[in-house]
Amino acid sequence: MMLARAIHFDESDTRVFARPARTGEWCISGGFAYSNWTEDDLNGKARQEFVNGWLGLETFGRVTFVAVTQIEPEERDTLTGQLAQHFVEAYGAPDLSAALPVATKEIEHMQELCDEHAPNTLLTVQRELTEAGVRESFRVIEPREAGLEQFAIHVTDTGHG
């Protein structure tokens, strides 16, 4: 079973999102956060988060790119509980038992999206407001033969300093 983790290629997310997600945290689309938004809400960093931000499930910050990777059932269950708790704390769900089915559905939606792709596939999200509500579309960037580790910055301690 697959899910997606936040990945950063540079520092741009720290400048464009009010609360950037942490590299490596599990993510979902998080489009539910915008269900009551109007055009008046779409300005500055909020607009950037709406247009192309995935939702991190630890910081509840946003990230531009996610990478598909394997997740264990126990990890998924923990994330579902964290998201349900977030629904209670941030969105006023009456309790965890009411929030849990909604959190489960959000995680399952992301899992279905990721299960279609090979590990290290990058995904982006694009949202727009329509008369029917928020419309999401996803872009897939297939992994190259070399893999994502080529993009990582490796630091070697030379013993100086």
C-alpha positions, 0 to 999 in steps of 0.5 A: 500500500502506498501513500505520499511524503512531502519532498522539497527540492529547494526552500521555496515552500518556506517562502510561499506557504504560511506554514510549510510542511516538514520534509518527509511527513506523510501528506494528503490533498487536504482540499477539504480545508477550502470547502467554504472558500470564496474568491475573496479568500484567495490572496497572498500565501492563502492563495498559493496554499489553495492552488497547489498545496498538499497537506502534511499530516504532522504539522498540518502545513503545506508542500508543493511536491509529494513522492509516492512511497510505501506505508505500513498499515500501522502507520496509516492507522496512526495517521488516520487517528491524527487526522481525526483529532485534527478534525476535532481540534481545527474544524469542530467535529463533535468527537473522534468517533464522528471524525474517524470515518471522514479521516479514513475516507481522506486517507483512503482517497490519497492511498488510491491515488498513490497506489496507481504509481511506482515508488518515487513518483512525484505528484502535484495538485492544482485546485480551482474554485468552481460553481460546484465547489473546489475542483482538484486535479493531479499531475504525475511526474514519473521517477527517473531511472536514477531515482530521487536520491540524486536530488538530495543534498549530501553533506560530508563532515570534513572535521573543520570548524 
